């Protein structure tokens, strides 16, 4: 055991092992893992983690990214998620955001409290658009169902007729463009 009651000056590197508590001012280089328990860790301008495995964030607090701070995903930051103060943004470096949801049977976007759907997509089934929580347009194996009025300003077709269910209505016109 060595006790130094006054200052100690070391020119070079001071190496000590099997120490459980280090109180240091300046740079500390550790041979192996560094464990922090309790308190807060503040790191200057950035953090680089070289993790072989899974990084786990646990505890009772959230991870917060400030406005315009981006979460970049992929080797070349191919996918970026961020909030710009007004909008929530999902961007891709190739200009396409293809959203793959493996093992998902349905997907929907709802209002702010998810009390009503805005649109819903079902695997091997319908794509449904809603207005104020009510289905207005839905695809099916036989076509499209529109609930309510359908308004068109122009019909573009091949000059063929519009035919009603059961053949009880035919609309033909030389005005089809």
C-alpha positions as CSV (number, residue, x, y, z in Angstrom):
1,X,0.0,0.0,0.0
2,X,1.2,3.4,-0.9
3,X,-0.2,6.6,0.5
4,X,0.7,10.0,-1.0
5,X,-0.5,12.9,1.1
6,X,0.5,15.6,-1.4
7,X,0.5,15.9,-5.2
8,X,2.0,13.2,-7.4
9,X,3.3,14.1,-10.9
10,X,3.9,11.4,-13.5
11,X,5.6,12.1,-16.8
12,X,4.3,9.5,-19.1
13,X,1.7,6.8,-18.5
14,X,0.5,5.7,-15.1
15,X,-0.8,2.1,-15.2
16,X,-2.7,0.5,-12.4
17,X,-4.8,-2.6,-12.3
18,X,-7.5,-4.2,-10.2
19,X,-8.9,-0.8,-9.2
20,X,-12.7,-0.6,-8.6
21,X,-13.0,3.2,-8.4
22,X,-11.1,5.8,-10.4
23,X,-11.5,9.5,-9.9
24,X,-9.7,11.1,-12.8
25,X,-9.4,14.6,-14.4
26,X,-8.3,14.3,-18.0
27,X,-8.2,11.4,-20.4
28,X,-8.7,7.8,-19.2
29,X,-7.9,4.9,-21.5
30,X,-9.2,1.5,-20.3
31,X,-7.9,-1.9,-21.4
32,X,-11.4,-3.4,-21.3
33,X,-15.0,-2.5,-20.7
34,X,-16.0,0.5,-18.7
35,X,-19.1,0.2,-16.6
36,X,-21.0,3.2,-15.3
37,X,-23.5,2.8,-12.5
38,X,-25.6,5.7,-11.3
39,X,-25.2,9.3,-12.2
40,X,-25.1,10.9,-15.7
41,X,-22.5,10.5,-18.4
42,X,-21.8,13.5,-20.6
43,X,-19.7,13.1,-23.6
44,X,-18.4,16.2,-25.5
45,X,-19.4,16.4,-29.2
46,X,-20.4,12.8,-30.1
47,X,-20.5,9.2,-29.3
48,X,-19.1,6.4,-31.5
49,X,-20.1,2.9,-30.4
50,X,-18.4,-0.2,-31.8
51,X,-20.7,-2.9,-30.6
52,X,-20.4,-6.5,-31.6
53,X,-23.9,-7.5,-30.7
54,X,-27.0,-5.7,-29.4
55,X,-27.0,-2.2,-27.8
56,X,-29.6,-2.2,-25.1
57,X,-31.1,1.0,-23.7
58,X,-32.9,0.3,-20.5
59,X,-34.2,2.2,-17.5
60,X,-37.2,4.4,-17.0
61,X,-36.3,7.2,-19.4
62,X,-36.8,7.6,-23.2
63,X,-34.1,8.2,-25.9
64,X,-34.7,11.7,-27.2
65,X,-33.5,13.1,-30.5
66,X,-33.9,16.9,-30.8
67,X,-35.4,18.5,-33.9
68,X,-33.4,17.9,-37.1
69,X,-31.2,15.3,-35.4
70,X,-31.3,12.3,-37.7
71,X,-31.4,8.6,-36.9
72,X,-29.4,7.2,-39.9
73,X,-29.9,3.5,-40.6
74,X,-27.8,1.3,-42.9
75,X,-24.1,1.1,-43.9
76,X,-24.5,4.2,-46.1
77,X,-27.2,5.9,-44.0
78,X,-29.7,4.6,-46.6
79,X,-32.7,5.3,-44.4
80,X,-33.1,8.5,-42.3
81,X,-35.7,9.2,-39.6
82,X,-36.1,12.7,-38.1
83,X,-38.5,15.4,-36.9
84,X,-37.9,18.9,-38.4
85,X,-39.9,20.8,-35.8
86,X,-43.1,20.5,-37.9
87,X,-43.0,17.2,-39.9
88,X,-42.0,13.7,-39.1
89,X,-39.7,12.6,-42.0
90,X,-38.7,9.2,-43.4
91,X,-36.2,9.6,-46.2
92,X,-34.3,7.2,-48.3
93,X,-31.1,7.9,-50.2
94,X,-32.5,6.3,-53.4
95,X,-35.7,8.4,-53.3
96,X,-37.9,5.4,-52.6
97,X,-39.2,4.5,-49.2
98,X,-40.4,0.9,-49.6
99,X,-41.9,-0.1,-46.3
100,X,-41.6,-3.8,-45.6
101,X,-43.5,-5.2,-42.7
102,X,-42.6,-8.9,-42.5
103,X,-45.1,-11.2,-40.9
104,X,-47.8,-8.4,-41.0
105,X,-51.3,-9.4,-41.9
106,X,-52.7,-5.9,-42.0
107,X,-51.5,-2.3,-41.7
108,X,-53.4,0.8,-41.0
109,X,-52.9,4.5,-40.4
110,X,-55.3,6.1,-38.0
111,X,-56.0,9.5,-36.5
112,X,-54.0,10.8,-33.6
113,X,-55.6,8.6,-30.9
114,X,-56.3,5.6,-33.3
115,X,-60.0,5.9,-32.6
116,X,-60.7,5.8,-36.4
117,X,-58.9,4.4,-39.4
118,X,-57.7,6.7,-42.2
119,X,-56.7,3.8,-44.5
120,X,-56.2,0.1,-44.0
121,X,-54.4,-2.5,-46.1
122,X,-55.0,-6.3,-45.5
123,X,-52.8,-9.1,-46.8
124,X,-54.5,-10.8,-49.8
125,X,-57.5,-8.6,-49.2
126,X,-58.9,-5.1,-49.4
127,X,-57.3,-1.7,-49.4
128,X,-59.8,0.6,-47.8
129,X,-59.8,4.4,-47.6
130,X,-61.9,6.1,-44.9
131,X,-63.4,9.6,-44.4
132,X,-64.2,10.5,-40.8
133,X,-63.8,6.9,-39.8
134,X,-66.3,5.6,-42.5
135,X,-65.2,3.4,-45.4
136,X,-65.6,5.3,-48.7
137,X,-63.5,3.2,-51.2
138,X,-62.5,-0.4,-50.9
139,X,-60.9,-2.8,-53.3
140,X,-62.1,-6.4,-53.5
141,X,-61.5,-9.5,-55.7
142,X,-64.2,-8.3,-58.1
143,X,-63.2,-4.6,-58.3
144,X,-63.9,-1.4,-56.2
145,X,-66.7,-0.5,-54.0
146,X,-67.5,3.2,-53.5
147,X,-69.8,4.2,-50.6
148,X,-71.4,7.5,-51.2
149,X,-71.1,9.7,-54.2
150,X,-68.5,9.5,-56.9
151,X,-67.7,12.6,-58.8
152,X,-65.6,12.8,-61.9
153,X,-64.8,15.8,-64.0
154,X,-63.8,13.8,-67.1
155,X,-64.0,10.2,-68.2
156,X,-61.1,8.8,-70.2
157,X,-61.7,5.5,-71.8
158,X,-61.7,3.6,-75.0
159,X,-65.3,4.6,-76.1
160,X,-67.0,1.6,-74.6
161,X,-70.1,1.8,-72.5
162,X,-70.6,2.0,-68.8
163,X,-73.0,-0.8,-67.8
164,X,-75.0,-1.1,-64.6
165,X,-75.4,-4.2,-62.4
166,X,-77.6,-6.7,-64.1
167,X,-77.4,-4.9,-67.4
168,X,-80.3,-2.5,-66.5
169,X,-78.3,0.6,-67.4
170,X,-76.0,1.4,-70.3
171,X,-74.3,4.7,-70.9
172,X,-72.7,5.2,-74.2
173,X,-71.5,8.4,-75.8
174,X,-69.4,9.6,-78.6
175,X,-68.0,12.0,-76.1
176,X,-65.8,9.4,-74.5
177,X,-62.2,10.6,-75.0
